Amino acid sequence: MRVLLVEPAFPLPEKSKNHAHFLPIGLLKIGTYHMQRGDQVRLVRGERRCGFTPDRILITSLFTYWSGAVHDAAAFYHSAYPKASIEIGGIYATLLPGDCKRRSPFASVRRGLYRRGAAEAVLPDYSLLPEPLDYQIVHTSRGCTRRCAFCGTWRIEPKFTCKTTILPELLKPRLVFYDNNLLANSHIDEILREIANYCLPNGRRVRCESQSGFDRRLLTPERARLLKAARFENPRIAWDGAYSSWPDVRRAVRILKSVGYGRKDIHVFMLYNHALAYQEMLKKLDACRRWMVRVVDCRYRPLTATEDNYEPGPKSQPPGAYHIAPGWTDAQVRGFRRAVRHQNIAVLLGLPQGRYIPGCERRMVATH
């Protein structure tokens, strides 16, 4: 059987085309699964002919608001290879299967993990990619122990499962962890100790990074020391809750600093344009300024949103152009994002407390 794996032309910044944030790890595992069964497999990105006539076409999906790219790809490959069966899977297909089927009725829709998770038991085949990578994607767990209302993880993977070791999987000098809640793995301390002592065959030590924020409720001084020993870089802390939880966040920041992480390393994830008001978000931002840590801002879109027409930049957009949470305005959405950027520059440069203004490197103004 000839299997074509398709990553649609998602609207990614050019610098992120091969970035660890968006690597189609699911397709790479599915590729291994089929090649082990003797199938011929190819991976394509975007909409182009693949050089062979596929029997099956498997199209992945990411965020629900990028659904347009998924259906554009489905229509293209359905026209190019009308005899091939087409299947759409991934995040959008799992969360909104009805919408997916309605817009591409010629395709079948797969919810959840491929073949009941069978592809999870194999390693991804990075040779399917057009370029070599110096990193690999790793999972020590699937799902999440939390049930945050804004998150789709626990809906897609309702059962939290975890591994006891990842040593047999290690191939590259850099590990990028895709766990949604890495520290929730009951074996994480043992895994971190294994990584700390592990060397590649050439004697090189691996470096690590977690794409998701650490659960501050599970971060202890000893666990922070293990993260540092395992050479985790750029630790991120998730702060999605109210400003009133600042003592817990400050404690997590202090724990990370106590083991050697500095202002250029630590980041705090913040969800904005959601339940918390603009003024409360500014208070959270101001707290991070006082602690001298940078912020990663995450603009909220509903899980049911099938498009996102937000246009970055100073130009305003009218109400209804994109999702704006109740109590927020377009100006506040843009203002918060701008405040984060200015403040991050100030923290990175070690400037005095205040918000950085582009073009006025020496002039600081008080935060709201």
KEKE-3310 file (N, C-alpha, C; in steps of 0.2 Angstrom, whole numbers, plus 5000, padded with zeros to 4 digits):
npx = (5004:5002:5005:5001:5006:5000:5004:4995:4996:4998:4996:5010:5023:5038:5050:5046:5044:5051:5052:5053:5041:5030:5032:5027:5024:5015:5012:5024:5026:5015:5020:5031:5024:5017:5027:5034:5025:5027:5022:5023:5029:5026:5029:5022:5021:5010:5002:5005:5010:5015:5024:5021:5007:4996:4987:4981:4977:4983:4978:4984:4978:4978:4976:4959:4955:4963:4957:4954:4965:4966:4955:4957:4969:4963:4954:4962:4970:4960:4956:4968:4971:4959:4955:4961:4958:4954:4958:4955:4963:4969:4970:4959:4950:4947:4941:4931:4922:4910:4910:4921:4918:4907:4912:4922:4915:4919:4929:4935:4934:4945:4945:4954:4968:4979:4974:4969:4979:4990:5001:5008:5017:5028:5044:5046:5049:5061:5067:5058:5056:5062:5074:5088:5087:5093:5087:5074:5057:5049:5039:5034:5022:5005:4990:4982:4982:4975:4960:4957:4946:4948:4956:4960:4966:4963:4951:4954:4963:4958:4962:4975:4991:5008:5025:5039:5052:5063:5074:5077:5073:5081:5089:5095:5104:5097:5082:5065:5052:5035:5025:5010:5008:5022:5028:5018:5019:5021:5034:5043:5054:5063:5065:5071:5083:5089:5091:5100:5112:5114:5123:5126:5131:5143:5148:5142:5132:5114:5103:5088:5071:5055:5040:5028:5021:5028:5019:5016:5012:5017:5031:5045:5059:5069:5065:5067:5081:5084:5079:5088:5100:5097:5099:5089:5083:5077:5065:5048:5034:5017:5004:4989:4979:4970:4976:4978:4984:4998:5008:5011:5016:5027:5034:5038:5045:5056:5061:5066:5076:5084:5091:5099:5094:5091:5086:5086:5082:5070:5053:5035:5020:5005:4988:4978:4964:4953:4945:4950:4950:4956:4963:4967:4976:4986:4991:4996:5006:5014:5018:5027:5037:5042:5048:5057:5056:5053:5038:5027:5014:4998:4986:4969:4958:4942:4938:4929:4931:4933:4940:4952:4953:4962:4972:4989:4998:4998:4986:4968:4954:4937:4923:4919:4927:4937:4939:4935:4936:4922:4921:4933:4942:4947:4957:4963:4967:4977:4985:4989:4997:5007:5012:5018:5028:5036:5040:5047:5058:5064:5067:5075:5086:5090:5085:5080:5066:5051:5042:5048:5050:5050:5063:5066:5077:5083:5073:5061:5045:5032:5023:5005)
npy = (4994:5011:5025:5042:5055:5070:5086:5100:5117:5126:5142:5147:5156:5160:5157:5147:5135:5123:5121:5116:5118:5115:5103:5089:5077:5067:5062:5057:5046:5038:5036:5027:5016:5012:5009:4998:4988:4986:4995:5008:5024:5042:5059:5075:5093:5105:5109:5099:5088:5072:5063:5049:5038:5038:5026:5028:5043:5052:5065:5077:5088:5103:5116:5121:5133:5134:5127:5129:5127:5114:5109:5114:5107:5094:5095:5098:5086:5077:5080:5078:5065:5056:5042:5038:5034:5046:5052:5062:5067:5071:5086:5096:5088:5079:5086:5093:5084:5084:5096:5095:5083:5088:5098:5092:5081:5069:5063:5052:5054:5054:5051:5055:5045:5037:5022:5017:5020:5013:5018:5025:5017:5016:5023:5039:5042:5051:5052:5054:5068:5082:5088:5086:5084:5091:5088:5079:5074:5070:5060:5058:5056:5055:5065:5074:5078:5088:5098:5109:5122:5129:5121:5108:5096:5086:5082:5077:5067:5058:5049:5048:5043:5036:5034:5024:5025:5033:5030:5020:5027:5038:5047:5059:5074:5084:5086:5088:5090:5085:5083:5087:5089:5088:5086:5079:5066:5051:5045:5054:5059:5049:5048:5060:5059:5048:5055:5065:5057:5052:5048:5051:5039:5045:5051:5063:5074:5076:5089:5098:5103:5109:5110:5114:5123:5121:5113:5123:5118:5106:5108:5106:5111:5100:5094:5104:5105:5093:5095:5104:5097:5088:5096:5104:5118:5135:5135:5135:5142:5139:5150:5152:5156:5167:5183:5183:5171:5174:5172:5159:5157:5166:5159:5147:5153:5158:5146:5140:5150:5148:5136:5140:5145:5160:5177:5177:5165:5160:5159:5164:5157:5165:5166:5176:5187:5180:5174:5182:5199:5213:5223:5215:5206:5215:5217:5204:5204:5214:5209:5199:5207:5213:5202:5200:5191:5184:5184:5173:5176:5170:5171:5169:5158:5151:5134:5129:5138:5140:5147:5161:5177:5187:5201:5204:5218:5236:5241:5243:5232:5229:5225:5208:5204:5195:5183:5191:5192:5193:5209:5213:5223:5226:5235:5233:5220:5221:5230:5223:5213:5221:5227:5216:5213:5224:5224:5212:5214:5224:5216:5206:5214:5218:5230:5244:5243:5244:5248:5244:5255:5255:5262:5271:5268:5272:5278:5275:5270:5270:5255:5251)
npz = (5000:4996:5005:5009:5019:5025:5029:5032:5024:5036:5043:5047:5054:5044:5050:5058:5052:5052:5065:5082:5089:5080:5074:5064:5073:5075:5062:5059:5067:5063:5050:5053:5058:5047:5038:5045:5042:5029:5020:5007:5011:5011:5015:5014:5014:5014:4998:4985:4972:4975:4968:4968:4966:4978:4989:5000:5009:5022:5032:5043:5057:5066:5077:5080:5074:5063:5053:5040:5032:5033:5026:5013:5009:5009:4999:4988:4987:4985:4973:4965:4967:4965:4967:4978:4996:5008:5024:5039:5053:5070:5080:5078:5070:5080:5090:5084:5075:5068:5061:5053:5045:5038:5030:5022:5015:5008:5014:5027:5045:5058:5075:5090:5095:5083:5076:5088:5096:5093:5085:5094:5100:5093:5087:5080:5063:5057:5045:5035:5034:5025:5029:5039:5057:5073:5085:5094:5097:5112:5122:5139:5144:5141:5139:5153:5170:5175:5173:5164:5159:5147:5139:5127:5129:5138:5133:5121:5124:5136:5146:5157:5155:5158:5156:5162:5159:5146:5140:5130:5119:5115:5104:5098:5101:5107:5116:5115:5125:5123:5132:5140:5154:5161:5174:5181:5179:5187:5188:5185:5192:5192:5179:5176:5183:5176:5163:5167:5169:5157:5142:5125:5112:5107:5117:5120:5130:5132:5129:5136:5134:5138:5130:5135:5150:5166:5179:5193:5205:5207:5207:5216:5227:5226:5214:5205:5205:5199:5187:5182:5183:5173:5162:5157:5148:5147:5157:5159:5167:5171:5172:5173:5181:5193:5198:5212:5215:5215:5226:5225:5212:5213:5222:5214:5204:5212:5217:5205:5202:5213:5209:5199:5187:5178:5174:5160:5157:5163:5160:5160:5157:5151:5149:5140:5135:5140:5153:5164:5168:5159:5166:5177:5171:5168:5181:5184:5174:5179:5191:5186:5181:5192:5197:5188:5177:5161:5150:5142:5131:5128:5117:5119:5110:5107:5109:5100:5089:5072:5064:5063:5063:5067:5065:5067:5074:5074:5069:5071:5073:5069:5080:5082:5071:5075:5089:5104:5121:5133:5141:5136:5124:5107:5107:5120:5119:5109:5116:5128:5122:5117:5128:5134:5126:5126:5140:5141:5134:5142:5154:5148:5145:5157:5162:5173:5184:5176:5160:5144:5131:5114:5104:5114:5123:5135:5142:5153:5158:5171:5174:5170)
capx = (5000:5006:5002:5004:5005:5000:5004:4993:4999:4996:4999:5016:5029:5043:5055:5044:5042:5054:5053:5050:5034:5025:5034:5021:5026:5010:5013:5031:5025:5011:5024:5035:5019:5015:5033:5035:5020:5029:5019:5027:5026:5029:5027:5022:5019:5006:4998:5009:5010:5020:5028:5018:5000:4994:4981:4978:4980:4981:4979:4983:4975:4981:4971:4953:4955:4967:4953:4953:4971:4965:4950:4961:4973:4959:4951:4968:4972:4955:4956:4974:4971:4952:4954:4963:4954:4956:4956:4958:4964:4972:4966:4953:4946:4944:4937:4925:4922:4905:4911:4926:4915:4902:4916:4925:4911:4922:4934:4933:4936:4947:4945:4959:4975:4978:4973:4969:4986:4996:5007:5012:5021:5034:5047:5045:5054:5063:5070:5053:5057:5066:5080:5090:5086:5097:5082:5069:5051:5048:5033:5034:5015:4999:4984:4984:4979:4970:4954:4956:4940:4950:4961:4957:4970:4960:4946:4957:4967:4955:4966:4982:4996:5015:5031:5044:5059:5063:5081:5078:5070:5085:5094:5097:5107:5092:5076:5060:5046:5028:5020:5006:5010:5027:5029:5013:5021:5024:5040:5047:5061:5068:5067:5076:5090:5092:5093:5106:5117:5115:5127:5125:5137:5149:5149:5139:5126:5108:5100:5081:5067:5048:5036:5022:5023:5028:5014:5020:5010:5021:5038:5048:5066:5072:5063:5070:5088:5084:5078:5094:5105:5095:5100:5083:5084:5071:5060:5042:5029:5010:5000:4983:4974:4970:4982:4978:4989:5004:5013:5013:5020:5033:5038:5040:5051:5062:5064:5070:5082:5089:5095:5104:5091:5091:5081:5086:5080:5063:5047:5029:5015:4999:4983:4974:4958:4949:4941:4952:4950:4963:4967:4970:4981:4991:4994:5000:5012:5018:5022:5033:5042:5046:5052:5062:5056:5049:5031:5024:5007:4994:4979:4963:4953:4937:4939:4924:4932:4935:4944:4955:4955:4966:4978:4993:5000:4994:4979:4963:4949:4930:4920:4917:4932:4940:4936:4937:4932:4918:4925:4939:4942:4952:4963:4966:4970:4983:4989:4992:5002:5012:5015:5022:5034:5041:5042:5051:5065:5067:5069:5081:5092:5091:5084:5077:5059:5047:5040:5052:5047:5055:5066:5068:5080:5084:5067:5056:5038:5029:5018:4999)
capy = (5000:5018:5030:5049:5059:5077:5092:5106:5123:5130:5149:5147:5161:5156:5154:5141:5129:5117:5122:5110:5119:5113:5097:5084:5071:5061:5059:5053:5040:5034:5034:5021:5011:5009:5006:4992:4984:4985:5000:5014:5030:5048:5065:5081:5098:5110:5106:5098:5081:5068:5059:5043:5038:5035:5022:5031:5049:5054:5072:5079:5094:5106:5120:5121:5139:5133:5121:5131:5124:5106:5107:5116:5101:5089:5097:5097:5079:5073:5081:5076:5058:5054:5035:5037:5036:5051:5052:5067:5066:5076:5090:5099:5082:5075:5091:5095:5079:5085:5101:5092:5079:5092:5103:5088:5075:5064:5061:5050:5058:5049:5055:5052:5042:5033:5014:5015:5022:5008:5021:5028:5012:5016:5029:5043:5041:5058:5052:5057:5075:5084:5090:5083:5088:5090:5087:5074:5075:5065:5060:5053:5055:5057:5067:5078:5077:5094:5098:5117:5123:5132:5117:5103:5090:5081:5080:5072:5061:5058:5045:5050:5038:5039:5030:5024:5027:5035:5029:5017:5031:5043:5047:5065:5078:5089:5083:5093:5086:5087:5082:5093:5091:5084:5085:5075:5059:5049:5043:5060:5060:5044:5049:5065:5056:5044:5059:5068:5053:5048:5050:5048:5035:5049:5054:5069:5075:5079:5095:5097:5108:5107:5115:5116:5126:5117:5114:5125:5115:5100:5110:5107:5112:5094:5092:5109:5103:5087:5098:5108:5092:5085:5101:5108:5125:5139:5133:5139:5141:5141:5155:5154:5158:5174:5187:5181:5166:5176:5170:5152:5158:5169:5153:5143:5157:5158:5139:5140:5154:5145:5131:5142:5148:5167:5181:5176:5158:5158:5162:5163:5157:5168:5166:5182:5188:5175:5175:5187:5206:5216:5226:5210:5203:5219:5216:5198:5206:5219:5205:5196:5213:5214:5196:5200:5185:5185:5182:5171:5177:5166:5174:5163:5157:5146:5127:5129:5142:5136:5152:5166:5182:5192:5203:5207:5225:5242:5243:5240:5228:5230:5220:5202:5202:5189:5182:5195:5189:5198:5213:5215:5226:5225:5239:5230:5214:5223:5233:5218:5210:5226:5228:5210:5213:5229:5222:5206:5217:5227:5210:5203:5218:5220:5237:5245:5241:5248:5245:5246:5258:5255:5269:5276:5263:5274:5281:5270:5273:5265:5250:5253)
capz = (5000:4996:5010:5009:5025:5023:5034:5028:5024:5041:5043:5052:5052:5040:5054:5062:5047:5055:5072:5087:5091:5075:5070:5064:5076:5074:5056:5058:5070:5059:5045:5055:5059:5041:5035:5048:5039:5022:5016:5005:5014:5009:5019:5010:5017:5009:4993:4979:4970:4979:4965:4967:4967:4985:4990:5006:5011:5029:5033:5050:5059:5073:5080:5076:5070:5057:5050:5033:5029:5032:5020:5007:5008:5008:4992:4983:4986:4983:4966:4962:4968:4966:4969:4985:5002:5012:5031:5042:5060:5073:5086:5075:5068:5086:5094:5080:5070:5064:5056:5048:5040:5034:5025:5018:5015:5004:5018:5034:5051:5064:5082:5095:5093:5077:5077:5095:5100:5090:5082:5100:5102:5089:5087:5074:5057:5055:5038:5031:5033:5019:5031:5046:5063:5079:5090:5093:5101:5117:5127:5144:5146:5137:5143:5158:5176:5176:5168:5163:5154:5140:5136:5124:5130:5142:5129:5116:5128:5143:5151:5158:5155:5158:5155:5167:5156:5139:5138:5123:5113:5114:5098:5096:5107:5110:5118:5116:5128:5121:5138:5142:5161:5162:5181:5183:5178:5194:5187:5182:5196:5190:5172:5176:5185:5170:5158:5170:5169:5151:5137:5118:5110:5105:5124:5121:5134:5129:5132:5136:5134:5138:5126:5140:5156:5172:5184:5199:5211:5207:5207:5222:5226:5223:5207:5201:5205:5195:5180:5181:5182:5167:5157:5155:5147:5147:5160:5159:5172:5169:5177:5170:5186:5195:5201:5219:5216:5214:5230:5223:5206:5215:5225:5209:5201:5217:5217:5199:5203:5218:5207:5194:5182:5178:5171:5153:5156:5166:5157:5163:5152:5153:5144:5140:5131:5142:5159:5168:5165:5156:5172:5181:5168:5169:5188:5183:5171:5183:5196:5183:5180:5199:5198:5183:5172:5155:5149:5135:5131:5124:5116:5119:5105:5109:5106:5094:5083:5066:5060:5067:5058:5070:5061:5072:5072:5078:5066:5075:5069:5072:5084:5078:5066:5078:5095:5109:5127:5136:5145:5133:5118:5102:5109:5126:5116:5106:5121:5132:5119:5116:5135:5136:5121:5129:5146:5140:5132:5148:5158:5145:5145:5164:5164:5179:5184:5171:5154:5139:5125:5108:5102:5119:5127:5141:5145:5156:5161:5175:5171:5172)
cpx = (5004:5002:5005:5002:5005:5000:5001:4997:4997:4999:5004:5020:5034:5048:5053:5042:5045:5055:5050:5043:5029:5027:5028:5023:5022:5011:5019:5030:5020:5015:5028:5030:5018:5021:5035:5030:5021:5026:5025:5024:5030:5026:5027:5019:5016:5003:5002:5009:5016:5025:5026:5011:4998:4987:4977:4981:4978:4983:4979:4980:4978:4975:4965:4952:4959:4963:4953:4959:4970:4960:4953:4965:4968:4956:4956:4969:4967:4954:4962:4974:4964:4951:4957:4958:4958:4954:4960:4958:4967:4968:4960:4948:4943:4940:4930:4924:4916:4906:4916:4923:4910:4906:4920:4921:4914:4927:4931:4937:4938:4948:4950:4965:4974:4979:4974:4975:4991:5002:5011:5017:5028:5037:5046:5050:5055:5066:5064:5053:5062:5073:5082:5089:5091:5093:5077:5063:5050:5042:5035:5027:5011:4993:4987:4980:4974:4965:4952:4951:4942:4954:4957:4960:4966:4953:4948:4960:4964:4958:4973:4987:5003:5019:5035:5051:5058:5070:5081:5076:5076:5090:5097:5100:5103:5085:5071:5054:5039:5023:5016:5006:5016:5028:5024:5014:5024:5031:5045:5054:5066:5070:5072:5083:5093:5095:5100:5112:5119:5119:5126:5131:5143:5151:5146:5133:5120:5106:5092:5077:5059:5044:5030:5025:5023:5022:5017:5018:5014:5029:5040:5056:5070:5071:5066:5078:5089:5083:5084:5099:5103:5096:5094:5084:5077:5065:5054:5037:5022:5007:4994:4977:4974:4976:4983:4983:4996:5009:5015:5017:5027:5037:5041:5046:5057:5065:5068:5076:5087:5093:5100:5101:5090:5086:5080:5083:5072:5058:5040:5024:5008:4994:4979:4969:4954:4945:4943:4952:4956:4967:4970:4976:4987:4995:4998:5007:5017:5022:5028:5038:5046:5050:5058:5062:5051:5042:5030:5017:5004:4987:4974:4959:4948:4939:4935:4926:4935:4939:4947:4957:4958:4971:4983:4996:4996:4987:4974:4958:4942:4928:4918:4922:4936:4937:4939:4932:4928:4922:4931:4938:4948:4958:4967:4970:4977:4988:4992:4998:5008:5016:5020:5029:5039:5044:5048:5058:5068:5070:5075:5087:5094:5090:5080:5069:5055:5046:5045:5048:5052:5057:5068:5071:5082:5079:5062:5050:5036:5023:5011:4997)
cpy = (5006:5023:5037:5052:5066:5081:5098:5112:5128:5137:5150:5153:5157:5153:5148:5135:5123:5117:5117:5111:5116:5107:5092:5077:5065:5058:5055:5047:5035:5032:5027:5015:5008:5006:4999:4986:4983:4990:5005:5020:5037:5054:5071:5087:5103:5106:5105:5090:5078:5064:5051:5043:5034:5031:5025:5038:5051:5061:5074:5086:5097:5110:5121:5128:5139:5128:5123:5127:5117:5105:5109:5110:5095:5089:5096:5090:5075:5074:5078:5068:5055:5047:5034:5038:5041:5051:5058:5066:5072:5080:5092:5093:5079:5080:5093:5091:5081:5091:5099:5088:5083:5096:5098:5081:5068:5060:5057:5054:5053:5053:5051:5049:5037:5025:5013:5016:5017:5012:5024:5023:5012:5023:5033:5042:5048:5058:5054:5064:5077:5087:5087:5087:5086:5089:5081:5076:5069:5066:5056:5052:5057:5059:5072:5077:5082:5094:5106:5118:5125:5127:5111:5096:5085:5078:5075:5066:5061:5054:5047:5044:5040:5033:5029:5025:5029:5034:5026:5021:5036:5042:5053:5069:5083:5085:5088:5089:5089:5086:5088:5094:5086:5082:5080:5067:5056:5046:5048:5060:5055:5045:5055:5063:5052:5049:5063:5064:5050:5052:5047:5043:5039:5052:5061:5069:5078:5085:5094:5103:5106:5112:5118:5119:5121:5118:5116:5121:5108:5101:5111:5108:5106:5093:5098:5107:5097:5090:5101:5102:5088:5090:5103:5115:5128:5137:5138:5137:5143:5145:5157:5156:5165:5177:5185:5175:5168:5174:5163:5153:5161:5163:5149:5147:5157:5151:5138:5144:5151:5139:5133:5145:5156:5170:5179:5169:5157:5162:5160:5163:5161:5168:5172:5182:5182:5177:5181:5194:5208:5219:5221:5207:5208:5219:5210:5200:5210:5214:5201:5201:5213:5208:5195:5193:5187:5182:5179:5172:5173:5168:5168:5164:5151:5139:5126:5133:5139:5141:5157:5172:5188:5194:5207:5214:5230:5243:5240:5237:5229:5224:5214:5200:5195:5188:5187:5193:5195:5202:5216:5219:5225:5229:5236:5223:5216:5226:5229:5215:5214:5227:5222:5211:5218:5227:5216:5209:5220:5221:5207:5207:5220:5227:5238:5244:5246:5245:5248:5249:5258:5262:5273:5271:5265:5278:5276:5273:5268:5261:5253:5252)
cpz = (5000:5000:5010:5015:5023:5029:5030:5028:5029:5041:5048:5050:5049:5045:5058:5058:5050:5062:5077:5089:5086:5071:5070:5066:5075:5068:5055:5062:5066:5053:5047:5056:5053:5037:5038:5045:5031:5017:5013:5008:5012:5013:5014:5015:5012:5004:4986:4978:4973:4975:4964:4968:4973:4984:4996:5007:5018:5031:5041:5051:5066:5076:5076:5072:5064:5052:5042:5029:5028:5026:5014:5005:5006:5001:4987:4982:4984:4975:4962:4962:4969:4968:4976:4991:5006:5019:5035:5050:5063:5078:5083:5074:5075:5090:5090:5074:5065:5058:5051:5043:5035:5029:5020:5018:5012:5008:5024:5039:5056:5070:5086:5092:5087:5079:5084:5099:5098:5088:5088:5102:5098:5089:5080:5069:5055:5048:5033:5030:5028:5022:5038:5052:5069:5085:5089:5098:5105:5121:5133:5147:5141:5141:5148:5164:5178:5171:5167:5158:5147:5136:5133:5125:5133:5138:5124:5119:5135:5148:5151:5159:5155:5158:5161:5165:5149:5136:5131:5117:5111:5108:5096:5102:5110:5111:5119:5118:5126:5127:5139:5150:5163:5169:5184:5183:5185:5194:5185:5186:5193:5183:5171:5178:5179:5165:5160:5169:5162:5146:5130:5117:5109:5112:5125:5126:5131:5133:5131:5136:5134:5135:5131:5146:5161:5177:5191:5205:5212:5207:5214:5221:5223:5216:5202:5200:5200:5188:5178:5179:5175:5161:5154:5154:5146:5150:5160:5164:5170:5174:5173:5174:5188:5198:5208:5220:5215:5219:5228:5217:5208:5218:5220:5206:5206:5217:5211:5199:5207:5215:5201:5188:5183:5174:5163:5152:5158:5162:5161:5158:5155:5147:5145:5135:5133:5148:5163:5164:5163:5162:5177:5178:5168:5176:5188:5180:5175:5188:5192:5182:5187:5200:5193:5179:5166:5154:5142:5135:5126:5123:5115:5113:5108:5105:5100:5088:5078:5061:5065:5063:5061:5066:5066:5069:5075:5075:5069:5070:5073:5076:5080:5073:5069:5085:5101:5115:5129:5141:5142:5127:5114:5105:5115:5123:5113:5111:5126:5129:5118:5123:5136:5132:5124:5136:5146:5138:5138:5153:5155:5145:5152:5166:5170:5179:5180:5165:5149:5133:5119:5106:5108:5125:5134:5145:5147:5159:5166:5172:5173:5179)
residu = (MET:ARG:VAL:LEU:LEU:VAL:GLU:PRO:ALA:PHE:PRO:LEU:PRO:GLU:LYS:SER:LYS:ASN:HIS:ALA:HIS:PHE:LEU:PRO:ILE:GLY:LEU:LEU:LYS:ILE:GLY:THR:TYR:HIS:MET:GLN:ARG:GLY:ASP:GLN:VAL:ARG:LEU:VAL:ARG:GLY:GLU:ARG:ARG:CYS:GLY:PHE:THR:PRO:ASP:ARG:ILE:LEU:ILE:THR:SER:LEU:PHE:THR:TYR:TRP:SER:GLY:ALA:VAL:HIS:ASP:ALA:ALA:ALA:PHE:TYR:HIS:SER:ALA:TYR:PRO:LYS:ALA:SER:ILE:GLU:ILE:GLY:GLY:ILE:TYR:ALA:THR:LEU:LEU:PRO:GLY:ASP:CYS:LYS:ARG:ARG:SER:PRO:PHE:ALA:SER:VAL:ARG:ARG:GLY:LEU:TYR:ARG:ARG:GLY:ALA:ALA:GLU:ALA:VAL:LEU:PRO:ASP:TYR:SER:LEU:LEU:PRO:GLU:PRO:LEU:ASP:TYR:GLN:ILE:VAL:HIS:THR:SER:ARG:GLY:CYS:THR:ARG:ARG:CYS:ALA:PHE:CYS:GLY:THR:TRP:ARG:ILE:GLU:PRO:LYS:PHE:THR:CYS:LYS:THR:THR:ILE:LEU:PRO:GLU:LEU:LEU:LYS:PRO:ARG:LEU:VAL:PHE:TYR:ASP:ASN:ASN:LEU:LEU:ALA:ASN:SER:HIS:ILE:ASP:GLU:ILE:LEU:ARG:GLU:ILE:ALA:ASN:TYR:CYS:LEU:PRO:ASN:GLY:ARG:ARG:VAL:ARG:CYS:GLU:SER:GLN:SER:GLY:PHE:ASP:ARG:ARG:LEU:LEU:THR:PRO:GLU:ARG:ALA:ARG:LEU:LEU:LYS:ALA:ALA:ARG:PHE:GLU:ASN:PRO:ARG:ILE:ALA:TRP:ASP:GLY:ALA:TYR:SER:SER:TRP:PRO:ASP:VAL:ARG:ARG:ALA:VAL:ARG:ILE:LEU:LYS:SER:VAL:GLY:TYR:GLY:ARG:LYS:ASP:ILE:HIS:VAL:PHE:MET:LEU:TYR:ASN:HIS:ALA:LEU:ALA:TYR:GLN:GLU:MET:LEU:LYS:LYS:LEU:ASP:ALA:CYS:ARG:ARG:TRP:MET:VAL:ARG:VAL:VAL:ASP:CYS:ARG:TYR:ARG:PRO:LEU:THR:ALA:THR:GLU:ASP:ASN:TYR:GLU:PRO:GLY:PRO:LYS:SER:GLN:PRO:PRO:GLY:ALA:TYR:HIS:ILE:ALA:PRO:GLY:TRP:THR:ASP:ALA:GLN:VAL:ARG:GLY:PHE:ARG:ARG:ALA:VAL:ARG:HIS:GLN:ASN:ILE:ALA:VAL:LEU:LEU:GLY:LEU:PRO:GLN:GLY:ARG:TYR:ILE:PRO:GLY:CYS:GLU:ARG:ARG:MET:VAL:ALA:THR:HIS)
# end
